């Protein structure tokens, strides 16, 4: 691994109310995006891609059972995805792993006419955005 650039993200830690459920949804997605399992301990897991890793942990210090992306704090995580076809495959598979499409009436252009993406929410209220690096050619 090469030296990370100054200012790049080191890691993100998400506290989750149910670790097995988070592993099933977030772990599946991270591995589908190319992240590899990195660390494992009784209350958490992490996945790494390059110099950045993402942690899910079921902390005993949690004060709520559901993440609310509309409250102050984290709204969503957005990931680059190779192309529109890969966004479509991940979106189709997502329901089997605890995800649902947000804004289905505007999918896959909920972010605008030139922004091909899937907005997904899991059973714990976490949102991810899967953005096509190469969007489809205009019709």
N, C-alpha and C positions, 0 to 999 in steps of 0.2 A: 504494500500500500504506500502510495506516495504521501508526502507531507501535505496535510490539509492547508488550504488557503486561509490566511488570516480573515477572521470574521465569519467563516462558514459555520453552519450549525453543527454542534458536537453531538447532542442527543435531545430527544423529546421524551418526557416521562408522562404517561397517562395513568391516572389512578382509576381503577375500574371496580365496580361492585361485585363482579363475578369473574374470577380468573379463567375458569374453563370456558366460559362463554366468550370472553375476550380472545382467548387463544384460537377458538373456533372461527371467529369472524376476522379479527385484526391479524392474527397469525396467518390465516389462509391468504388474506389479501397481500400482506407484506411478502410472503414467499412467492406468490404469483407475480409480484413486481420485481423479484430478483433479490430480495433481502434473504439473508441466511440466519438461522438460529445462532445467537451469540452467547447469551448468559441464561442460566436457569437457577432459580432458588425457590423455596417453598411458596413465597407470596408473589412471585413474578417471573417474567420472561423478557428477553430482549432479542431483537433481530437487527442485523447490521447490513448496510450497503455502503461500500467504500469506507470513509472515515466517520460516517454518521450512523447512529443507531437509535432505535425506538424501543422504549420500555413500556410494558403494561404491568401494573402492580396492583394487587388487592391489599391496600393498606388498612390496618386496623384503625387508623386515624380519619377515615372517610366520615364526612358529615351528612352525606345524602346517598340515596340509592340509584339515582339517575342523573346522568350528565345532561345539562340543558344548554345547548349551543347558543341560545338566545340571551343567556345571562352574561354578565361580565366574565371574561376569561376566554378560553379557546373556543372559537366558532367551528373551525374545521381544519383538516390537513388536506393539502392539495399535492397530488403526485403527477409527474410527467409520465405519460404512457406512449409507447412507440408510435402508434397510429390509431386511426378511427376503428379499424377492424379489431384491434386489441382491446380498445375501450368497449366495443360491442360484446366481445367474448367474455371479458371480466364482468360486465353488467349482467349478461345472461346467466353466468355462474354464481353471481353474488347472492341471489335469493336462497340458494342451498347452504349458504354460510352465514345466515343471520342478517342480511342486508336488504333494504328496500329502496326503490328509486324515489328520490325527492323530486318534486316539480315534474311529474310524469307527463303532464300536458304539454310541456315545452322541451322534453328530453329528445335529443341530445344537445339542443341549443339553448338550454336554460340560461347560459351565461352570455348569450348574444349570437347573432347569425354567423360569426366567424370563429366561434369558440366551441369546438366539439368536445363535449365532456359529459361524464356521468356524475351526478350528485347522489351519493348513497348515504343512508343512515342505518346504523345497526340497532339491535334491540336495547342497547344501553344508552342510546341517544347521541353517539359519536357520529359526526359527519365526515366523509371523505369526498374529495373531488378528484376524478380521474380525467386528466386533460390530455387530449391527443397532441403529441408533438407535431405530427404531420396530419392536419385535418384533411377530410376528403376535398377533392377539387369542386369548385362551385358548379352547380347544375346549370 
